[in-house]
Each structure stands twice: as structure tokens, then as C-alpha cells.
Amino acid sequence: MHKCIYLICPTDCLEYTITKTFKYQNYFYTSLGNSFNYSIRTLESISSIIKKHNIKEICFVLSMDNKIVEDALGNKEYSNIGTLRNFYNEITIQKKHSKIFLQGDNHQFAVLSFYLNKKIKELELQITNLSNESIKIGGKIYNRDKNKFTNIYSDLVCLEKHHLN
């Protein structure tokens, strides 16, 4: 049976929807806006789940209407919460990147894709410490209006801006 850890935000309340949509053996790890850092404790927790259940896939998931992301892009009411400060800064940077590289109306999807691609890259750097097995890491964005999960933009689309001197 296919087994996957979904890294989700608890404000999205997606556990039931993921379980109903993806008929896998699903495991969940939560942090606000998927903002968790890769501390030893976090990595040990994820590693423990991977080893115990022989998991082959990790998937970051955020909803288009994620309350934490919307706040980071808007009023920033929760920006003084210590653990969210870096997240809010990162979302602001990703918003700027999405405006530079992508045209059109789907900036929210682009911002989430940029952000989740960054989280995937960060986890890939740590993944060799988690398991000797190869683990697929991906990302999805959930649209409540359409009741649909969509794969994030590829990191080939979500290039980062660099300046050369």
C-alpha cells in the first residue's frame, strides 16, 4: 500500500479531505503555514514516522485560502508571533518573485508554489539523514471552491531572482 506523510497547516483542516481524495495510508505532520524549521527534533519526528511505517513519499500541502498565508500577504496581524516572523518575511519575498517571473491572475498559486518549492529544497537537503531509501517529495495546493488538489508549479518555473555583478 502507498504510504505518504502530508506536511500541512492545521488551519486548513485538510486531513479528512486528503484521506478521502488520496486512498493511501496517510500520515500528517502539522505546522502553521508549513513554516516548521528543520530542527533536530522535527527531523527526528519525521524520520521516526518514515522508518516505522516504511514511507516513500512526503507531500507539502497548503490551501489557496490558507489563513496564515492570507495574513502574511495582507494585514500581518500575527507577524509578531516569533515562530511566524521568518515565515511572513519569506512569503513577502515569494510574492515579489511571483510578480517578476509570472504574469496573470494566479499570484496566490504562484506565491504558494514558490514557497513550497523552497520548503521542498530545504527538506531534500536534510532527507539523506532521514532515510537510506529514496523518498519522493512534492507539493500540492488545495482549492476549496473546486474541491481540487493541484501540483505546485515546478521549481523550473519558480526560479529565484539573482543579481550578477
C-alpha positions as CSV (number, residue, x, y, z in Angstrom):
1,M,0.0,0.0,0.0
2,H,1.2,3.5,-0.9
3,K,2.2,5.5,2.2
4,C,2.7,9.3,2.4
5,I,3.4,11.9,5.1
6,Y,1.4,15.1,4.4
7,L,3.0,18.2,5.8
8,I,0.0,20.5,6.4
9,C,-1.1,23.6,8.2
10,P,-3.7,22.9,10.9
11,T,-5.7,26.0,9.9
12,D,-6.5,24.3,6.6
13,C,-8.3,21.3,8.2
14,L,-7.4,19.1,5.3
15,E,-6.9,15.7,7.0
16,Y,-10.4,14.4,6.1
17,T,-10.2,15.8,2.5
18,I,-6.7,14.3,1.9
19,T,-7.8,10.9,3.3
20,K,-11.0,10.9,1.2
21,T,-9.1,12.0,-2.0
22,F,-5.9,10.0,-1.7
23,K,-6.7,6.4,-0.9
24,Y,-3.2,5.9,0.6
25,Q,-2.1,5.1,4.1
26,N,-1.8,8.8,5.2
27,Y,0.2,10.4,8.0
28,F,0.2,14.0,8.9
29,Y,2.7,16.5,10.4
30,T,1.5,20.0,11.0
31,S,2.9,23.5,11.4
32,L,1.3,26.9,10.9
33,G,1.6,27.6,7.2
34,N,4.1,24.8,6.8
35,S,6.6,27.1,8.5
36,F,8.3,24.5,10.5
37,N,12.1,24.6,10.7
38,Y,14.3,21.6,10.3
39,S,15.4,21.4,13.9
40,I,16.9,18.1,15.2
41,R,13.6,17.4,17.0
42,T,11.5,18.0,13.8
43,L,13.8,15.8,11.7
44,E,13.8,13.0,14.3
45,S,10.0,13.1,14.4
46,I,9.7,12.8,10.6
47,S,12.4,10.2,10.5
48,S,10.7,8.1,13.1
49,I,7.5,8.1,11.1
50,I,9.3,7.3,7.9
51,K,11.2,4.4,9.3
52,K,8.3,3.0,11.4
53,H,5.9,3.0,8.5
54,N,8.2,2.5,5.6
55,I,7.1,5.7,3.9
56,K,8.2,6.5,0.4
57,E,6.6,9.9,-0.2
58,I,6.3,13.3,1.5
59,C,3.9,15.9,0.3
60,F,3.7,19.6,1.4
61,V,0.1,20.8,1.1
62,L,-1.4,24.3,1.6
63,S,-4.9,25.5,0.7
64,M,-5.4,28.6,-1.6
65,D,-7.3,30.2,1.3
66,N,-4.7,29.4,4.0
67,K,-5.4,31.9,6.8
68,I,-1.7,32.2,7.8
69,V,-0.6,32.9,4.2
70,E,-3.5,35.4,3.6
71,D,-2.5,37.2,6.8
72,A,1.1,37.3,5.7
73,L,0.1,38.8,2.3
74,G,-2.4,41.2,4.0
75,N,-2.8,42.7,7.5
76,K,0.1,40.8,9.1
77,E,-1.9,40.6,12.4
78,Y,0.1,37.6,13.6
79,S,3.6,38.8,12.4
80,N,4.7,39.4,16.0
81,I,4.4,35.7,16.8
82,G,8.1,34.7,17.0
83,T,7.7,31.4,15.0
84,L,5.9,33.1,12.2
85,R,8.2,36.1,11.7
86,N,10.5,34.3,9.3
87,F,7.5,32.8,7.5
88,Y,6.0,36.2,6.9
89,N,9.3,37.5,5.6
90,E,9.6,34.5,3.2
91,I,6.0,34.9,1.9
92,T,6.7,38.6,1.2
93,I,9.9,37.6,-0.8
94,Q,8.0,34.9,-2.7
95,K,5.3,37.4,-3.6
96,K,7.9,39.6,-5.2
97,H,9.4,36.7,-7.1
98,S,6.0,35.6,-8.4
99,K,5.3,39.1,-9.8
100,I,8.7,39.2,-11.5
101,F,8.5,35.7,-13.1
102,L,4.8,35.0,-13.7
103,Q,2.2,37.0,-15.4
104,G,-1.6,36.6,-14.9
105,D,-4.1,36.5,-12.2
106,N,-2.9,33.4,-10.3
107,H,-0.4,35.1,-8.0
108,Q,-1.7,33.3,-4.9
109,F,-1.0,29.9,-6.5
110,A,2.4,31.2,-7.6
111,V,3.3,32.5,-4.2
112,L,2.3,29.2,-2.6
113,S,4.3,27.3,-5.3
114,F,7.4,29.4,-4.8
115,Y,7.2,28.9,-1.0
116,L,6.5,25.2,-1.1
117,N,9.4,24.7,-3.7
118,K,11.7,26.4,-1.2
119,K,10.5,24.1,1.6
120,I,11.0,21.0,-0.6
121,K,14.5,22.1,-1.4
122,E,15.3,22.6,2.3
123,L,13.9,19.2,3.2
124,E,15.8,17.5,0.3
125,L,19.0,18.8,1.8
126,Q,18.1,17.0,5.1
127,I,16.4,13.9,3.7
128,T,19.6,11.9,3.3
129,N,19.8,12.0,7.1
130,L,16.2,10.7,7.4
131,S,16.3,7.5,5.4
132,N,18.6,5.4,3.3
133,E,15.7,4.8,1.0
134,S,14.7,7.2,-1.8
135,I,11.8,9.4,-0.8
136,K,9.8,11.4,-3.3
137,I,9.0,14.9,-2.1
138,G,6.3,17.0,-3.8
139,G,3.8,19.7,-3.1
140,K,0.1,20.3,-3.7
141,I,-2.3,23.3,-3.4
142,Y,-5.9,22.7,-2.5
143,N,-8.7,24.9,-4.0
144,R,-11.7,24.7,-1.7
145,D,-14.0,26.2,-4.3
146,K,-13.2,23.5,-6.9
147,N,-12.5,20.8,-4.2
148,K,-9.3,20.0,-6.1
149,F,-5.7,19.4,-5.3
150,T,-3.2,20.7,-7.9
151,N,0.5,20.0,-8.1
152,I,2.6,23.1,-7.4
153,Y,4.5,24.8,-10.2
154,S,7.8,23.2,-10.9
155,D,10.9,24.7,-9.5
156,L,11.9,25.3,-13.1
157,V,9.1,27.8,-13.2
158,C,9.8,29.1,-9.7
159,L,13.3,30.3,-10.4
160,E,14.8,32.6,-7.8
161,K,16.0,36.1,-8.7
162,H,19.8,36.5,-8.7
163,H,21.9,39.5,-9.4
164,L,25.3,39.1,-11.1
165,N,27.9,41.8,-10.7
